[in-house]
Each structure stands twice: as C-alpha cells, then as structure tokens.
Amino acid sequence: MSEPASSTARGPSFLGPILIVLIAMGSFQVGASFAKQLFPLVGPQGASALRLTLSACILWSFNRPWRGPIARAAIPPLIFYGVALAGLNFFFYLAVQRIPLGVAVAIDFLGPLAVAVLHSRRRGDLAWVALAVVGIVLLAPIGGSVTALDPLGVIYCGGAALSWAFYIVFGRKVGSLVPSGHATAIGVALAAVLILPLGIAQAGWGLLSLSVLPLAAVVATLSSALPNSLEMIAMKRLPAQLFGLLMSLEPAVGALCGWLILGEALTSRQEVAIVCVVLASGGATLTTSNRLIDPG
C-alpha cells in the first residue's frame, strides 16, 4: 500500500511543473507578437534592452533578492545564467528581424534539443527526441524558401540556440543554489546590464518615448518577467531532458498564438507537425515520470 501512496503523492508535483512550462511558453509567444511592433521604433537592440531592463525592475520589486544572502558557490553560475539570458534575448530579436518567427524558433530549438540528447540515458528518450525533430522540421518552411533565408539571421539563431542551451544548464544549477525568484531577478538584471548599452547606442533617448514604454512594459512582462520566473520554478522540478523536450512545443505554441492573435491559418503540414511535437512531449512525460529529480 505504501507504493501507490508514494506514486500518488509524486504525480501532482510532476504535472504541476509541466503546466508551468506550458504557461511560460504561451506567455513568451504572446509577448513576441507584441515585441516585433517595437522594432520600427527602437530596433531589435532597443527592444531587447527595454524588455530586459523593465523585466529586471518588475522582478526586483516583487522578489526583493537583496533580502537573501547569496552563497559564494552560486556566483559563477549566476553570472553565466545572466550571460545566457542576455544572449538568448539579444540574438533572438536580431534573428526575427531578418527571418520568419517560426523558422527562428525552430532553429533555436537546437539548443534545448542538444541538452535533451546529452542528458538522455535511454533509447526511448532518443526516439521522442527524433519525433520532436520531425515536428520541428515540418514546422520550418523547408523547401524552395530555404534559400531565401537571410544567412546572418540564421547565424543569429545559432547564437540564440547556444544561449538557450546554456540557459537551461546554468538555470538548473542556479535553481539548486538560490531561491527561484531571487535567481531570476538577479539573472535578468545581469542580462539587462549587458544589453542596455547596446540598446542606448541603437535608439538613444527613443527608449524613453511615451509611445514606446507602455508596449515595452507589456513585452517585458509577457516575454521575460513571467516566463523566466515560471521556467526557473519548473527547471528545479523537472529532469533536464524532459524540460528540453517540453520546450519543443515552443514552435507549436507560436503557431497557435499566431492563429488566435494574428489570424494565421494552420496548414495541414503544420497540423501534422504539432501532433508530432505533442506526441514527443507526451511520450517523454510518460517515460521520465518515474525519474523526477528531487530539487532539495
């Protein structure tokens, strides 16, 4: 009788983080829909700087990280976590300025996919990774349009993918050493310090325009403050390979947000792709549910 009780107790703590990841992805994609409207006003550098700076202000006001001590061992991973956040935001915005959003997210997924593969210990996990890759390939407009992709945009996507991988690795490390809210607030603040000079160089006083700040605040909340906080919570409670596979839903969530918010109809190819990534994530959930890492 003790084993069923243990399994029941473990279920909610496992499904909860999955739901948190899905909410974070939805928030990020909705925020990305608004972020592109900032590009004509302040450029991708300015949009990234505003997003991170305003997110840091929001997170510090709510989480008050100065009230808790930080162990010396947590400082190096915190710095790398902040650098990864800076790179992820900066390169992603530079990429989506040059290539379609769906393509950018698909290429960026190479980062979480690499983390999933490197942490995999079972053939079943690799099969779900392969199915997720099929979904990503189907979502990307591969074919005649591939030659039209801006090479620099693809390079920027590579930088975002690498940053995304480091974000997962160091985010989990920081999450085990620092309270989730404090870690996110400090990491975003470090990223803002790195990117703000680039934003000022791009847009100058335009960053403080009253026509820019309200939209930037919405983007900061939906694209950074909320999803980064939720993902930090989830990363402490999910195996690295499962977290990486769940992130494979990102292009599907983006396609869904595009349909709901922008009225973009889904093609049959996109519908098949969504089925692939949903099955991959669901299968990974089933095969890794008994290997939940204790964050304590």
Buried (B, 14 or more C-beta within 10 A) or exposed (E): EEEEEEEEEEEEEBEBBBEBBBBBBBBBBBBBBBBBEBBEBBBBBBBBBBBBBBBBBBBBEEBEBEEEEBEEEBBEBBBBBBBBBBBBBBBBBBBBBBBBBBBBBBBBBBBBBBBBBEBBEEEBBBBBBEBBBBBBEBBBBEEEEEEEBEEEBBBBBBBBBBBBBBBBBBBBBBBBBBBBBBBBBBBBBBBBBBBBEBBBEBBEEBBEEEEBBEBBBBBBBBBBBBBBBBBBBBBBBBBBBBBBBBBBBBBBBBBBBBEEEEEBEBEEEBEEBBBBBBBBBBBBBEBBBEEBBEBE
